[in-house]
Amino acid sequence: MTLENFALIFGTTPLVSVGITFVLIGGCAMMMGRALALNWRPDWQMLPYTLLLAVADRFLVFALFQGELLSLTGYAADLAVLLCIAGFAFQLTRARQMVRQYPWAYERAGLLGWRKRSPAQ
């Protein structure tokens, strides 16, 4: 993909897209996913918050780097990236939370999971 095609699809350059979406707003998405998990909120609540974060992402790209504000494909790409980051943080925090809070019932099963503790032999 050439830089011109990238700019047409995402409404900005790759460096700006990575810097704003992954670093700045991605950090916010990670904190949001963690906060939702720590407060025992359901995972569907990530969607409305992530929709707002993606709007903020598009606005920052527009205001700071003269990117395209109303780029639907850019918004969709930002939304997908932010949902993945928030979902990862949510699941990582929830797995840690389940094992710490209920150590008699659950044990870790990989990075993002937990399982019922097997009976003692």
Secondary structure as UniProt FT lines:
FT   HELIX           3..10
FT   HELIX           14..17
FT   HELIX           18..25
FT   HELIX           26..38
FT   TURN            39..40
FT   HELIX           43..45
FT   HELIX           46..65
FT   TURN            69..70
FT   HELIX           72..101
FT   TURN            103..105
FT   STRAND          106..108
FT   STRAND          114..116
//
